[in-house]
Amino acid sequence: MNGTRNDDGRSPGADPQVTAALRALYAAPQDDAYWQATEQRMMRRISAAVSGAVHELRPSWWSGFTEFRSTDWRTAGLIAATLTLIAAGASFVRDKEASAQARELAARAAAESAMPLPLDDATMTRARVHLAPDAPERFLNPFDY
Amino acid sequence: MGPERPVSAEVLEERELVLAAQAGDHVAFAGLVRRHQRRAYAVARAIVLSHDDAEDAVQEGFLHAFRALERFRPEQAFGAWLHRIVANAALDIARRRKVRDADELPETLSSPHRDPAEAEELRARLGRALATLGERQRAVIVLHDVEGYKHAEIGALLGIPEGTARSDLHHARAHLRRQLSNLRSEQ
């Protein structure tokens, strides 16, 4: 298996002794039993990976998320954040409008309650009080009187 | 367009295995593992510092290849595609184990040198010298001088230009020569 296809280490700069030592150091195991065992271990691993893949394919409510890659997650996160911002903005505007409407209603109610009530007949027919000539002065400076 | 080259029986057989494996035939994929695991090991072993890491890289590489099999076009060379995947797995492991004591280098097959003591000394020194090489230069010299890959193939495996592979080989050889020069002068 170590068949050499290049210059066999004889190109300028190659040291045959070092090359030989390298070959000894890096020689692959030559026992067939070793390679059979390696092949079996490999195939067991592949079978385990395949059965794992089948298990992963079983539908579950979260299985869709496992198919997301990191970029997908990032995109999904950005979309979710944008939607949340839009929803929060809409809610804020709606609250503000409702608040302004409530204030307007309250102001209107207050204005209506401050208007003079209709007077009864007795009040309307009662004789008017005639004030003294100095009345305004007295009202303004009551301690002088 | 040039004349079509005849396709060997081996290539046709491999293509059938690939197609069957792509259709979900695990036995066919086992056939591909059997065909390529030794070469895949050699590629991985050139990049990582230990036998255990090379084994892990081969396992990872085959698993990645199996998962990506449906994306492989059967008219391509399966070996080249697989070895690139294994090389990437090995590079990943090597990056994770950046620093490793050269003394932990595993025992391998007996050295071809005449004097066992001398061979042992050379191997131990070589192990230490290799550990001081950058991972890319080490991979290049092993892939070239041990596994017989050409510069262009090494470039494709490691994802570097051919000229870089050539220059890495030159520097790696010079480095090893310097590191081992004391041993030579003692002999």
Boltz contact constraints between the chains, C-beta under 6 A:
constraints:
  - contact:
      token1: [A, 1]
      token2: [B, 38]
      max_distance: 6.0
  - contact:
      token1: [A, 4]
      token2: [B, 148]
      max_distance: 6.0
  - contact:
      token1: [A, 5]
      token2: [B, 148]
      max_distance: 6.0
  - contact:
      token1: [A, 6]
      token2: [B, 148]
      max_distance: 6.0
  - contact:
      token1: [A, 6]
      token2: [B, 150]
      max_distance: 6.0
  - contact:
      token1: [A, 9]
      token2: [B, 145]
      max_distance: 6.0
  - contact:
      token1: [A, 13]
      token2: [B, 173]
      max_distance: 6.0
  - contact:
      token1: [A, 18]
      token2: [B, 176]
      max_distance: 6.0
  - contact:
      token1: [A, 19]
      token2: [B, 145]
      max_distance: 6.0
  - contact:
      token1: [A, 20]
      token2: [B, 112]
      max_distance: 6.0
  - contact:
      token1: [A, 21]
      token2: [B, 122]
      max_distance: 6.0
  - contact:
      token1: [A, 21]
      token2: [B, 123]
      max_distance: 6.0
  - contact:
      token1: [A, 21]
      token2: [B, 126]
      max_distance: 6.0
  - contact:
      token1: [A, 22]
      token2: [B, 145]
      max_distance: 6.0
  - contact:
      token1: [A, 22]
      token2: [B, 146]
      max_distance: 6.0
  - contact:
      token1: [A, 23]
      token2: [B, 146]
      max_distance: 6.0
  - contact:
      token1: [A, 24]
      token2: [B, 111]
      max_distance: 6.0
  - contact:
      token1: [A, 25]
      token2: [B, 108]
      max_distance: 6.0
  - contact:
      token1: [A, 25]
      token2: [B, 123]
      max_distance: 6.0
  - contact:
      token1: [A, 26]
      token2: [B, 45]
      max_distance: 6.0
  - contact:
      token1: [A, 26]
      token2: [B, 142]
      max_distance: 6.0
  - contact:
      token1: [A, 26]
      token2: [B, 146]
      max_distance: 6.0
  - contact:
      token1: [A, 27]
      token2: [B, 108]
      max_distance: 6.0
  - contact:
      token1: [A, 27]
      token2: [B, 109]
      max_distance: 6.0
  - contact:
      token1: [A, 28]
      token2: [B, 38]
      max_distance: 6.0
  - contact:
      token1: [A, 28]
      token2: [B, 41]
      max_distance: 6.0
  - contact:
      token1: [A, 28]
      token2: [B, 42]
      max_distance: 6.0
  - contact:
      token1: [A, 38]
      token2: [B, 37]
      max_distance: 6.0
  - contact:
      token1: [A, 39]
      token2: [B, 33]
      max_distance: 6.0
  - contact:
      token1: [A, 39]
      token2: [B, 34]
      max_distance: 6.0
  - contact:
      token1: [A, 42]
      token2: [B, 33]
      max_distance: 6.0
  - contact:
      token1: [A, 42]
      token2: [B, 62]
      max_distance: 6.0
  - contact:
      token1: [A, 43]
      token2: [B, 30]
      max_distance: 6.0
  - contact:
      token1: [A, 46]
      token2: [B, 66]
      max_distance: 6.0
